Amino acid sequence: MDKMSSKAKYFIQRLPAGVFVSLASFLILFFALQIFQSDDVSYLSIGEFLNHVLRGELQTNIEAQKISILSIIGPSFLAVLLAFSFLVVFSLLISFLPRLYDGFVLKIVVLIHSSLAFLSGFHIIFFSILWLLITGNQDVSRSVIILLAALSSGLYLDITEQTLIFVNKMNQSDYIVAVRALGQSVWKAGRRELLIWCLTLFRSSWLLILSNVIIAEIIFSSGGIGHILRRELLIPAIEGVNVELNAVLAAIFGLIMGIFILNLLIDITLEYLRKWRRN
Amino acid sequence: MAEKLVKNRIGLWLDIFLNNLGTIIFVISFAVLLLFCLNGIYNVFVPVSFQSGANQFSFKFPLGLKNGHCYFSLLSLAIIKNLFYGILTLLTFLVFGLLMGVGNTLEPDRRGMIDKKGYVRLYLSKISYWTSYGVTQLLQSVPLPIFLLTFVILVQVSSLPVSWRMPLNMLILGFLLSPRLSESFAAQVKMLRRFEFMDTARSTGMSLWRLYGSHIIHYQMGRSFYMLLLQVPFYSLMYEIFLSYLNYGDQNATIGLFIKDSIQLLPSEIILISQGMPMSIRTLQLAIPLIIIAMITINLLILRNRAFKEKVIY
């Protein structure tokens, strides 16, 4: 009973601050963007806006069709997940490969790793401009955006370094040595620690990846939040056209809710793993 | 034997060259950037030379002419302008980052709340803590480009003079980046409070600002703080290019405008050259802004790798 109450207490403690912050940031953006909204569409209340958004009525001047929030924010969030999983898998490979195998392929992998680590210091804007200069057109596939977002802004270097430190530390820790000596499964003993490390890494880096993805989407004008921002807000505002911001506001609303829910889920899972879960 | 020695000597020189390749690249690119900066500063005081002429190489106009202006001087002025934007962003970043960092450490404490002065101090610390904590959390709840673009469009629509827009955007960028400093600063201060040497330093009469400056910023945060200081002007340069690409940039010469020209014209130029058109000074003019940005970035990376990189044991 005591255990349950402490769990409930933790969940309740986390909620108000997060809800307040996300609501506040949404309200700031909502009222700031209302200035551009053409007069016949502007909302008098948040309730009216929510009613429109939840029914999927995001009809715009450019495209008279129903758009759901998920179809706007979905591609960006999926890109973030894919970029992060690519980074984690590659960095685990880099840190485990020297233990398993030593040879010519390893040298090539280390060479690729060091060059990628050097290149990751470039900003996403620089990479995107370089891509535009080389190819000469804006049409790119999603995989290019994911790769550019993962390999820029120092993310690759940070994540691989942290992985190396973690793997070294874990390999030298007493319980892993003991498990090895007893001939038991290392995976069973270490999976909780691995999951905790992975989640903390994701918590600290996923917003940076998301902003990278948004910038790349704006520059290449493809898919997701960035595309909607460019098409519905950035181009009409500079051309002085009457702007309908239903889709943009819905995208920002979905984005903030997505960030809040995902962060909360990660926090709760981490707390559960640290305090109540053994192995 | 003699052949072997010669071979080894060549190998030795090659080794020395390869080991110091980073330094060589750093020195050369730094010298080139310094040349541009000095020319830019000279051109701030002495107007850009205005002369129409043939589109060919000369020592007076090293990179040719563009609309009758010396391209070298125009580019130098653009670099100086971006340097000014970088310094502006850096100052805003430092001021807001340190202020919010100090505010984040002032968690309300009821100790010593006996007299009127104590109550005043308590409420002041409460206000400063909740303001800085709230602003930090608020800025971190949404990705940077969303807030930045919203404020940039607000600045664009407003009735401010055109020349004020970009500096204001850079101030906003510095403010939006400041949680990166304030969070780490507050974490370090909270961690160091527990140690005895801080009490010792205070009791020997060291002032609070000296303590923050030397112990916390220089020794404890050290590498990460100086890396941030280097990165912020670079970020301002990158976002300036981004805004120029979206037509929200400055009207006069900046690096962003040069890059925008390159993006629009260089791909077709390269295709024409590959089909047999001779290379002209125009191609160089389109390529050189990108080379400059690459130089700045590579200098930053080499500095980071040499001076500020954490040693990882493989």
Chai-1 contact restraints between the chains, C-beta under 6 A:
chainA,res_idxA,chainB,res_idxB,connection_type,confidence,min_distance_angstrom,max_distance_angstrom,comment,restraint_id
A,V21,B,Q137,contact,1.0,0.0,6.0,A-B,restraint_1
A,V21,B,L138,contact,1.0,0.0,6.0,A-B,restraint_2
A,V21,B,S141,contact,1.0,0.0,6.0,A-B,restraint_3
A,S22,B,S141,contact,1.0,0.0,6.0,A-B,restraint_4
A,A24,B,L138,contact,1.0,0.0,6.0,A-B,restraint_5
A,S25,B,L138,contact,1.0,0.0,6.0,A-B,restraint_6
A,S25,B,S141,contact,1.0,0.0,6.0,A-B,restraint_7
A,S25,B,V142,contact,1.0,0.0,6.0,A-B,restraint_8
A,L29,B,T150,contact,1.0,0.0,6.0,A-B,restraint_9
A,A32,B,T150,contact,1.0,0.0,6.0,A-B,restraint_10
A,G121,B,L301,contact,1.0,0.0,6.0,A-B,restraint_11
A,F122,B,T297,contact,1.0,0.0,6.0,A-B,restraint_12
A,H123,B,M238,contact,1.0,0.0,6.0,A-B,restraint_13
A,I125,B,M238,contact,1.0,0.0,6.0,A-B,restraint_14
A,I125,B,I241,contact,1.0,0.0,6.0,A-B,restraint_15
A,I125,B,F242,contact,1.0,0.0,6.0,A-B,restraint_16
A,L132,B,I263,contact,1.0,0.0,6.0,A-B,restraint_17
A,L133,B,L266,contact,1.0,0.0,6.0,A-B,restraint_18
A,G136,B,P267,contact,1.0,0.0,6.0,A-B,restraint_19
A,E161,B,V312,contact,1.0,0.0,6.0,A-B,restraint_20
A,L164,B,V312,contact,1.0,0.0,6.0,A-B,restraint_21
A,L207,B,P143,contact,1.0,0.0,6.0,A-B,restraint_22
A,L210,B,P143,contact,1.0,0.0,6.0,A-B,restraint_23
A,S211,B,P143,contact,1.0,0.0,6.0,A-B,restraint_24
A,S211,B,L144,contact,1.0,0.0,6.0,A-B,restraint_25
A,S211,B,P145,contact,1.0,0.0,6.0,A-B,restraint_26
A,I214,B,P143,contact,1.0,0.0,6.0,A-B,restraint_27
A,I214,B,P145,contact,1.0,0.0,6.0,A-B,restraint_28
A,I215,B,P145,contact,1.0,0.0,6.0,A-B,restraint_29
A,L234,B,L246,contact,1.0,0.0,6.0,A-B,restraint_30
A,A237,B,I153,contact,1.0,0.0,6.0,A-B,restraint_31
A,I238,B,N247,contact,1.0,0.0,6.0,A-B,restraint_32
